[in-house]
């Protein structure tokens, strides 16, 4: 079917590229506002529509900055939220108000200011006004946000669908032209196999054709032990999970990487996908219970942020839900090299 409409889709892709180019130039020519700040701004984003692992990498970076005693604030748009105002997250914030990703960031970074703002410059000004000791700002998913000048753009692209072999929407999944990769100072190939070889590394670097000064790194996920949705201290190993039927419920952009890991551990697991950033309601929970009445449910930590507000109903339905945490690992023992580059840009 796609082949039949390929010429039309390709034409629409060129129109999309033209519109986005004009939008970028309106900022470059200062017709639309473009803010710059005297603080280092690390912009973590992608060229694709989603699913490259931005949030886990923001967590990895922010945790390291916190451990290094570098005061950090995170500004996010808050994709999928039901509000439009600028919000400084606190303990009462919900995924409905601020989005699922900021709530997950808060879970891992309780002492790091997190602000959601459609106009990132407004969020940055708020962060600096309330926390003048802030040394660095992290922008979550703002590579196509031209309203702020970033000192260190970081581009994430997945191992299975790298930007250099993709196309602009609607012909492909890119939301910006391929050549925009040149703006990044660091390129991270994410969701790599843990066994990625040196030959594969070199093949990707050759395909990317890094510009002068551009650095390419590779990362993969290390999955941790699942823990109970309402009790993080209660963990389950895969031997225990294999003793029961398992339903994996997701509302994320891409599930291939997760599905491969789960099926390696539990070959008979079944999957129930929802749309990215889907907010679970009572009907969804009843559907899960009817489809999987006596088994265990496994969810991502991002999706868990939208399930916890339904604690009473989940317990009434007798649903046993575990969360699967992940941890970013930098491949080829290059983590320290990456950190040195980041420190040089920050300090």
ABEGO torsion letter per residue (X at the ends): XAAAAAAAAAAAAAAAAAAAAAAAAAAAAGABBBBBBABBBBBBBBABAEGAGAAAAAAAAAAAAAAAGBBBBBBBAGBGBABABBBBBBAABBAAAAEAAAAAAAAABAABBBBBBABAAAAAAAAAAABAABABBBBBGAAABAABBBABBBBBBBAABBAAABBBOAABABABBAAAAAABABBBBBGBBAABBAAAAAAAAAAAGBBBGBBBBBBBBBBBBBBBAABAABBBBAAAAAABBBBBBBBBABAAAAAAAAAAABAABBBBBBBBGBBBBAAAAAAAAAABAABBBBBBAAAAAAAAAAAAAAAAAGBBBBBBBBBBBBBGGAAAAAAAAAAAAAX
